[in-house]
Amino acid sequence: MNSFTLKLIACITMLIDHFTAIFVPRHTTPLFQIALPNYELDVTWYVVGRAIGRIAFPIFAFLIVEGFFHTRNRMKYLLRLLLFAVISEIPYDYAFWGFPNTNLKLLFYKQNIFFTLAIGLLTIMIYDRIKTRMSGKTSWMTLPGVLTIVGGSVLLFLVQADYYEFGYGVLLIVGFYLAYGNRKLRMLLFIILVGFFRGGVEFMAILAAPFLYYYNGKPGTKRFQYAFYFFYPLHLVILQGIYQFLN
């Protein structure tokens, strides 16, 4: 399973997630019920669609780290993410926070996933620079490194971008960075982070584990590289546009 395949899987599961969020009612007759100690969940089509959608972000976070190690210019990579973060903000607000009315609204208390990915990339860029300068140290985790991770997590929380809770979005990217090249450690850190920070439907992010495990380290085709960037804002506008048309 190469990088291109992972991007396709992430985009498809994200599309299912966003289609569900916009079109599928939250409260319908349950298909069945999951009963655990101190926890019950009515499984509806809405829950199923959102659960499938939880696969997308871990894959995107993982691909950020792959891009970090393989891109020729990390600063351009970061600026590209920030550019699409800005481009995607109105479509994001329109899709999730503007309906059922058609007024475009910039909501500064909630930002799109490109901001999360950019902050995560910035965090590992700074961390990697610190690690390089302190290469003589025996410890793999130094105080400046810890402060960088904490700073990235706090910045994510302040920006209020997707997956900001407890800095989860940044911590997941950092975890994949620290485990780079070690498949078993990658899976261990992923399971720990999801298990510790995500509950309810969000725990279904664990479904991304097989895709991450069988990644072969190859890029696949680069023919549609920028199509994945444009897919995010375009599909949001199209889905919400269809919703407005039908209503």
N, C-alpha and C positions, 0 to 999 in steps of 0.2 A: 504494500500500500504506500504510494508515493505522496508527495506534497500536494500535487494537483488533485488527486483523489480525495485527500483530506479536506481540501478547500470546497470541493463539490459537496461532500457530505455535510460540512458545516453550513454551507449556503442553503442546502435543501432542508435541513432540520430547522434552521433559522426561519426559512419561509413558512414551514408548517407552524412554528411557534407564533409568528406574527399574524398569519392567517387566522389561527385559533383565537388570538387575543382580540382581533378586530371583529370577526364574524360569528364566533361561537359563543352562545350565552353561557355565563358562568354557572347559573343555577338551573339544571335540568334533572330529569329522572336519572338516578345513579345506575350505571351498568352493573356495578357490584360494589361492595364495601370492604375496605382493608381495616381489620381490627387488630391493633397491637396494644401492649400494656400502656395505659394512659394516653393512647392516641388512636383516633379513628379517622378514616378518610373515605368520603364518598367519591368513587371513581366515575367521573362523567367524561363525555367526549372532550370537554374543555380541559380537564385534568390530563387526559391522554395526550392531547396536542401540545400542551405546555410541557409535559414530561419529556416528549420527544425533542422539544426545542431546547431542553437543558443540555443536550449533547453539543450544541454549537460553540458555546463560549470556551470550554476547555480546549477544543481543537484550535480556535482562533488564538488563544493564549499560547498554546504550544507552538503554533506557526510563527508567532512573533519572535520567539526564541530562536527558531530555525532561521528566520530571516536575519536576526541579529548576528548569527555566526556565519552566514553565507553572503550577506550583502557586501558590496564593495564600498559603499559610503553610508555609514550608519546615520550620520546627520541628515542626509537627504531622505533616508528611510523614515526618520522621526518627523521631518517636516512634511512628508507626504501624508503620514497619518494625521497630523494636525490639520493639514489642508482639508482632508476629507471629513475630519471631525467638524470643521466649520461648515462645509458644504452640506453635511448630513443633518445639521441641527434643526433647521426648519422642517424638512421632511419627517424627522423623528418626532418633533413636537406636534406636527400636524397629524401624524398617524396615531399617536397614543394619548395625547393630551388635548387635542383640539376638537375631536368629534364628541357629540354628533353635529356640532356646528362646523361651518367651513372657514371660520376665521383662523388665519395663521397666527400662532402665538409662540413667541420665544419665552420659554420657561427656564429661568436661570437657576431653579432649584433641582433640576434633573437634566443630565446631559447624556448624549448617545455613547455607544460602545467604543467608537473610535477614540474618544478622550481616555477611556479606560486603557485601551491598548497603547496609546501614546505615552501615558504616564507610566505604565508598566515597562515600556521600552526605555524611557528616560531613566528609570530607576536602575535597571540592569546595566545601562551604559555607564552611569556614575559608579555603580558598584564594581564593575569590571575595571574601570580606570583605577579605582582605589586598590583593588586586588593586584593589579599589575605593578603599581608603585610600591606595594608592600610585599613583593614576592619573596622577600627574605624571611618573612614571618612564618612560623610553623603552623599557626592556627589558621584554619580555613575561614573562620568568621571573626573579624576584628571589630572593635568598637565603632570605627567610622563606617564599616560595612553595615553593621546593625542599625546605626543611625540613618543610613541611606534608605534602608528598607522601611524603617519606621516613618521616615519623612515622605517616601513615596505613598505609603498607605494613608498617611494623614492628608496629603495633597488630594488623593482620590476621594477621600471623605469630604473634604472641603468643596471640591468641585461637584460632588454629588453625581458622578457619572455612574453608569450601569455597574453593578457588582461592587458598589462602594462599601457595603456592610462589612465592618471589621477589617477593611482593606483587602478583602478577599481577592478582588481582581488583580491587584498588584502582587499579593502573596503567591497566587497561583503562577504567575509569570516568573517570579523570582524562583519558585520551587522548580519549575522546568529548567530554568537557567542553571541552578545549582546541580541538577541531576543530568545535565547535558552529556550524552554519550553513554549513560548508564541506564539501561532500560528498566532494570529491577528497582533501582532507586527512584527513577521517574514515577513508576507506578505506585510505589510505597508512599512517596510524598503526595501524589495526587489523591490517593485514597484517604490519607490522613487529613488533608486540607478540606476535601469535600465532606468527610465524615464529621469534622470538627466545626466547620463553618456553615454548612448547608443543611437545612431541615425541610421536612414536608416534600412537596413536589421538587424543590430545588435540589434535593439529594439525588434526584434522577440524573444529575450531571455525571454520576458514576457510570452511566451507560456509555460514556465516551471512552472508557478504559480499553475495550478491545481494539478500537481504532488507533489509539495512541500506542498500544503495545505492538501492533503489527506494522507500524510505520517502518519502511525500509531505508529511510535516509536519502532517497532519491527525489529529485525535484519534479520529474514528469515533464510534461509540455509546459513551456513558458509563453505559449502563443496568446493565451487569454489572461495574462498577468494582471492588467489594469481593469479587466472586466469585473473582477471580484470586488475591487474598490467601488466601482460605480453601481454594482448590484445592490448594495445596502441602501443608499438613498432612493434609487429608482423603484425598488420593489415596495418601499414604504409608501411612496407617492401613489403608485398604481393600486395597491391594496386599499388605501384609504379613499382614493378616487372612485373605485368600484363600489365601496361601501356607501359613499355619498350619493352616487348615481342610483343605487338600488333603493335608497331611502328618500 
